[in-house]
């Protein structure tokens, strides 16, 4: 075999191995994200339906603010810079 062919085979094998490892990591991240979303869903469900921490009327208010892209203003801050 030609040295160029040997190098090409080594590069193909190493890239294939690297892509398999990266693919496995992506699958593990997706599985972990799915578990976290299920946990968050159950927490929110318990909080809203159980009458616990979050009341539905307050949650819909927050959703409306996010939906309308309104900016929340902090209290005590002026919009103009102080004069020097």
C-alpha positions as protocol buffer text, in pm:
chain_id: "A"
residue {
  index: 1
  type: UNK
  ca { x: 0 y: 0 z: 0 }
}
residue {
  index: 2
  type: UNK
  ca { x: 100 y: 352 z: -69 }
}
residue {
  index: 3
  type: UNK
  ca { x: 183 y: 575 z: 233 }
}
residue {
  index: 4
  type: UNK
  ca { x: -87 y: 819 z: 122 }
}
residue {
  index: 5
  type: UNK
  ca { x: -348 y: 542 z: 131 }
}
residue {
  index: 6
  type: UNK
  ca { x: -235 y: 438 z: 481 }
}
residue {
  index: 7
  type: UNK
  ca { x: -264 y: 798 z: 599 }
}
residue {
  index: 8
  type: UNK
  ca { x: -607 y: 829 z: 440 }
}
residue {
  index: 9
  type: UNK
  ca { x: -727 y: 510 z: 610 }
}
residue {
  index: 10
  type: UNK
  ca { x: -595 y: 633 z: 947 }
}
residue {
  index: 11
  type: UNK
  ca { x: -772 y: 968 z: 904 }
}
residue {
  index: 12
  type: UNK
  ca { x: -1100 y: 802 z: 805 }
}
residue {
  index: 13
  type: UNK
  ca { x: -1085 y: 564 z: 1102 }
}
residue {
  index: 14
  type: UNK
  ca { x: -1002 y: 842 z: 1348 }
}
residue {
  index: 15
  type: UNK
  ca { x: -1277 y: 1071 z: 1216 }
}
residue {
  index: 16
  type: UNK
  ca { x: -1531 y: 789 z: 1226 }
}
residue {
  index: 17
  type: UNK
  ca { x: -1437 y: 713 z: 1586 }
}
residue {
  index: 18
  type: UNK
  ca { x: -1461 y: 1080 z: 1679 }
}
residue {
  index: 19
  type: UNK
  ca { x: -1804 y: 1116 z: 1517 }
}
residue {
  index: 20
  type: UNK
  ca { x: -1933 y: 807 z: 1700 }
}
residue {
  index: 21
  type: UNK
  ca { x: -1813 y: 948 z: 2033 }
}
residue {
  index: 22
  type: UNK
  ca { x: -1968 y: 1291 z: 1961 }
}
residue {
  index: 23
  type: UNK
  ca { x: -2294 y: 1127 z: 1854 }
}
residue {
  index: 24
  type: UNK
  ca { x: -2310 y: 926 z: 2177 }
}
residue {
  index: 25
  type: UNK
  ca { x: -2251 y: 1243 z: 2380 }
}
residue {
  index: 26
  type: UNK
  ca { x: -2529 y: 1426 z: 2193 }
}
residue {
  index: 27
  type: UNK
  ca { x: -2768 y: 1139 z: 2261 }
}
residue {
  index: 28
  type: UNK
  ca { x: -2680 y: 1147 z: 2632 }
}
residue {
  index: 29
  type: UNK
  ca { x: -2736 y: 1524 z: 2644 }
}
residue {
  index: 30
  type: UNK
  ca { x: -3077 y: 1487 z: 2476 }
}
residue {
  index: 31
  type: UNK
  ca { x: -3178 y: 1215 z: 2723 }
}
residue {
  index: 32
  type: UNK
  ca { x: -3068 y: 1431 z: 3016 }
}
residue {
  index: 33
  type: UNK
  ca { x: -3258 y: 1731 z: 2876 }
}
residue {
  index: 34
  type: UNK
  ca { x: -3569 y: 1517 z: 2839 }
}
residue {
  index: 35
  type: UNK
  ca { x: -3546 y: 1407 z: 3203 }
}
residue {
  index: 36
  type: UNK
  ca { x: -3501 y: 1767 z: 3318 }
}
residue {
  index: 37
  type: UNK
  ca { x: -3804 y: 1882 z: 3115 }
}
residue {
  index: 38
  type: UNK
  ca { x: -4017 y: 1602 z: 3260 }
}
residue {
  index: 39
  type: UNK
  ca { x: -3910 y: 1700 z: 3610 }
}
residue {
  index: 40
  type: UNK
  ca { x: -3985 y: 2068 z: 3543 }
}
residue {
  index: 41
  type: UNK
  ca { x: -4323 y: 1976 z: 3398 }
}
residue {
  index: 42
  type: UNK
  ca { x: -4417 y: 1775 z: 3707 }
}
residue {
  index: 43
  type: UNK
  ca { x: -4301 y: 2056 z: 3938 }
}
residue {
  index: 44
  type: UNK
  ca { x: -4507 y: 2314 z: 3750 }
}
residue {
  index: 45
  type: UNK
  ca { x: -4805 y: 2082 z: 3737 }
}
residue {
  index: 46
  type: UNK
  ca { x: -4794 y: 2027 z: 4113 }
}
residue {
  index: 47
  type: UNK
  ca { x: -4747 y: 2397 z: 4182 }
}
residue {
  index: 48
  type: UNK
  ca { x: -5037 y: 2508 z: 3962 }
}
residue {
  index: 49
  type: UNK
  ca { x: -5288 y: 2230 z: 4018 }
}
residue {
  index: 50
  type: UNK
  ca { x: -5208 y: 2168 z: 4383 }
}
residue {
  index: 51
  type: UNK
  ca { x: -5258 y: 2531 z: 4480 }
}
residue {
  index: 52
  type: UNK
  ca { x: -4902 y: 2545 z: 4601 }
}
residue {
  index: 53
  type: UNK
  ca { x: -4640 y: 2802 z: 4520 }
}
residue {
  index: 54
  type: UNK
  ca { x: -4768 y: 2941 z: 4192 }
}
residue {
  index: 55
  type: UNK
  ca { x: -5120 y: 3069 z: 4134 }
}
residue {
  index: 56
  type: UNK
  ca { x: -5248 y: 3044 z: 3775 }
}
residue {
  index: 57
  type: UNK
  ca { x: -5339 y: 3413 z: 3756 }
}
residue {
  index: 58
  type: UNK
  ca { x: -4984 y: 3518 z: 3841 }
}
residue {
  index: 59
  type: UNK
  ca { x: -4838 y: 3269 z: 3594 }
}
residue {
  index: 60
  type: UNK
  ca { x: -5055 y: 3396 z: 3310 }
}
residue {
  index: 61
  type: UNK
  ca { x: -4946 y: 3752 z: 3390 }
}
residue {
  index: 62
  type: UNK
  ca { x: -4583 y: 3653 z: 3348 }
}
residue {
  index: 63
  type: UNK
  ca { x: -4664 y: 3470 z: 3026 }
}
residue {
  index: 64
  type: UNK
  ca { x: -4843 y: 3778 z: 2890 }
}
residue {
  index: 65
  type: UNK
  ca { x: -4541 y: 3997 z: 2965 }
}
residue {
  index: 66
  type: UNK
  ca { x: -4315 y: 3755 z: 2781 }
}
residue {
  index: 67
  type: UNK
  ca { x: -4561 y: 3716 z: 2493 }
}
residue {
  index: 68
  type: UNK
  ca { x: -4594 y: 4090 z: 2434 }
}
residue {
  index: 69
  type: UNK
  ca { x: -4217 y: 4148 z: 2462 }
}
residue {
  index: 70
  type: UNK
  ca { x: -4262 y: 4418 z: 2721 }
}
residue {
  index: 71
  type: UNK
  ca { x: -3959 y: 4530 z: 2916 }
}
residue {
  index: 72
  type: UNK
  ca { x: -3975 y: 4515 z: 3292 }
}
residue {
  index: 73
  type: UNK
  ca { x: -3856 y: 4834 z: 3458 }
}
residue {
  index: 74
  type: UNK
  ca { x: -3670 y: 4837 z: 3785 }
}
residue {
  index: 75
  type: UNK
  ca { x: -3800 y: 5064 z: 4059 }
}
residue {
  index: 76
  type: UNK
  ca { x: -3584 y: 5358 z: 4162 }
}
residue {
  index: 77
  type: UNK
  ca { x: -3387 y: 5392 z: 3841 }
}
residue {
  index: 78
  type: UNK
  ca { x: -3423 y: 5691 z: 3620 }
}
residue {
  index: 79
  type: UNK
  ca { x: -3408 y: 5672 z: 3243 }
}
residue {
  index: 80
  type: UNK
  ca { x: -3177 y: 5973 z: 3218 }
}
residue {
  index: 81
  type: UNK
  ca { x: -2820 y: 6006 z: 3336 }
}
residue {
  index: 82
  type: UNK
  ca { x: -2760 y: 6247 z: 3626 }
}
residue {
  index: 83
  type: UNK
  ca { x: -2626 y: 6589 z: 3527 }
}
residue {
  index: 84
  type: UNK
  ca { x: -2268 y: 6671 z: 3607 }
}
